[in-house]
Amino acid sequence: MSADSPAGKGLTFDAAAARSIEKLYVTPDVVLQRARFVQLLAPRAGEYILDVGTGPGFLTHDLAPIVGERGLVAGVDSSPVMVELARKRCEGRGPCELRLGDATALPFGDASFDAVTGVQVYEYVADIEKALAETWRVLRPHGRVLILDTDWDSVVWNTSDPARMRRVLDAWDDHLHDPHLPAKLPALLARAGFAVTHVEVIPIVNAALHAHCYSHGILAAIAGFAPGHRGVTAEEAKAWAADLRELGARGEYFFSINRYAFGGVRV
């Protein structure tokens, strides 16, 4: 799963949606984000790592050669489409295990992993405390957790109509169970039995609109989701998207958003 990919409370999954997600994951913006995430995780040869909400398997794909034959990278996702994509992507990459499952009921035994990751996942989970308890359960003593989530209140998006932008982004919040999870995660992790060891902002910035930037794909996702939520009409969403594309054509486009990384250790 991922904020741009999971089966959140307002999102549905099919093959077309999965293809859109894959396009987002190969944008330079997300590739750089993933590289920094791997750097923060600092995986080592022989480790057992679980990726919760693995989506189409890009992180699993990147981690498998690092842990090597003595290690294991497992991925779990609630979407059968994503699990199948992840299996195909990770084929031949090393020891990988992809399973269908839920963040609140992980299909693995106690103390099975050296590290657990979750990228754009926990903001979609209704029972976050249960999900973090499951993360703690499957980690070995002193095992590591690394979580990345977004607060869409951090977005800066140039627009000709700020009031309409606010309405559309408020509607987009409906696809999340907790649109403001990052601010709560340090306390939630501590209550779940983790010592928080690292907090970092990983920004995405697009100063132009083009087909290979993150905001190009997420713009389309928001325009498709917003109608019918919080009073946003299809016409309003279409006008919102058209305004952003026009700003891009005039060289006046700007988008930025913050992702928040939280690292911790099971205590």
Buried (B, 14 or more C-beta within 10 A) or exposed (E): BBBBBBBBEBBEBEEEBBEBBBBBBEBEBBEEBBEBBBEBBEBEEEBBBBBBBBBBBBBBBBBBBBBBEEBBBBBBBBBEBBBBBBBEBBEEBBBBBBBEBBBBEBEBEEBBBBBBBBBBBBBBBEEBEBBBBBBBBBBBEEBBBBBBBBBBEBBEBBBEEEEBBEBBBBBBBBBBBBBBBBEEBBEBBEEBBBEBEEEEEBEBBBEEBEEEBBBBBBBBBBBEBBBEBEEBEEEBBEBBBEBBEEBBEEEBBBBBBBBBBBBBBBE
